[in-house]
Amino acid sequence: MNRSAMRESAFKLLYSMEIQKTENKKEQLETFIECNEIVDKNAIKYIEDIIFGVQDNIETIENEISKNLKSDWKIERVSKIDLSILKLAIYEIKYKDLPFKIVINEAVELAKRYGEDTSSKFVNGMLASIVKSEN
């Protein structure tokens, strides 16, 4: 499984968790891996890292999203798909040693595939703004 496929699986699980709001993330992770027949140990490790990394840093990640929204927007207004993509990308930009251009490109591709017509522009703009504020 390549990195893009791993990222897509992590996004799908983040989205599922965003919708279900269950407390037991570990059980949900195990069920997802089993149901999707993911056997690649690197993929499992990557997905676990994303899920628990986002969970451990959720306050900081959601704060980044909130402070980069337009003044009349609240985080609750962002679609669950866009929110899941942003959480994944922000975690990778802030806490992983990955080039932000790759992370943003992959996030935009996920937004094109799963989001609404305007999702890719929204995700791209949000992540660009976050990267600018980091530098």
Backbone hydrogen bonds, N-H to C=O, Kabsch-Sander energy under -0.5 kcal/mol:
donor,donor_aa,acceptor,acceptor_aa,energy
6,M,2,N,-2.3
7,R,3,R,-2.8
8,E,4,S,-2.3
9,S,5,A,-2.2
10,A,6,M,-2.5
11,F,7,R,-2.5
12,K,8,E,-2.4
13,L,9,S,-2.1
14,L,10,A,-2.7
15,Y,11,F,-2.9
16,S,12,K,-2.2
17,M,13,L,-2.5
18,E,14,L,-2.1
19,I,15,Y,-2.0
20,Q,16,S,-2.8
21,K,17,M,-2.2
25,K,23,E,-1.7
28,Q,24,N,-1.9
29,L,25,K,-2.6
30,E,26,K,-2.6
31,T,27,E,-2.4
32,F,28,Q,-2.3
33,I,29,L,-2.6
34,E,30,E,-2.3
35,C,31,T,-3.0
36,N,32,F,-2.1
37,E,34,E,-1.1
38,I,33,I,-2.3
39,V,37,E,-0.7
44,I,40,D,-2.4
45,K,41,K,-2.5
46,Y,42,N,-2.5
47,I,43,A,-2.7
48,E,44,I,-2.6
49,D,45,K,-2.4
50,I,46,Y,-2.4
51,I,47,I,-2.7
52,F,48,E,-2.7
53,G,49,D,-2.2
54,V,50,I,-2.8
55,Q,51,I,-2.1
56,D,52,F,-2.6
57,N,53,G,-1.3
58,I,55,Q,-1.0
61,I,57,N,-2.5
62,E,58,I,-2.9
63,N,59,E,-1.9
64,E,60,T,-2.1
65,I,61,I,-2.0
66,S,62,E,-2.8
67,K,63,N,-2.7
68,N,64,E,-0.8
68,N,65,I,-0.9
69,L,66,S,-1.2
73,W,70,K,-2.4
77,R,74,K,-1.9
78,V,75,I,-1.2
83,L,79,S,-2.8
84,S,80,K,-2.2
85,I,81,I,-2.2
86,L,82,D,-2.7
87,K,83,L,-2.5
88,L,84,S,-2.1
89,A,85,I,-2.6
90,I,86,L,-3.1
91,Y,87,K,-2.2
92,E,88,L,-2.1
93,I,89,A,-2.6
94,K,90,I,-2.9
95,Y,91,Y,-2.6
96,K,92,E,-1.0
98,L,92,E,-0.6
98,L,96,K,-1.7
102,I,99,P,-0.7
103,V,99,P,-1.9
104,I,100,F,-2.9
105,N,101,K,-2.3
106,E,102,I,-2.7
107,A,103,V,-2.4
108,V,104,I,-2.7
109,E,105,N,-2.2
110,L,106,E,-2.2
111,A,107,A,-2.3
112,K,108,V,-2.4
113,R,109,E,-2.1
114,Y,110,L,-2.9
115,G,111,A,-1.9
119,S,116,E,-1.2
120,S,116,E,-0.5
122,F,118,T,-2.2
123,V,119,S,-3.2
124,N,120,S,-2.3
125,G,121,K,-2.5
126,M,122,F,-2.6
127,L,123,V,-2.6
128,A,124,N,-2.5
129,S,125,G,-2.2
130,I,126,M,-2.1
131,V,127,L,-2.6
132,K,128,A,-2.4
133,S,129,S,-2.0
134,E,130,I,-1.2
135,N,131,V,-1.3
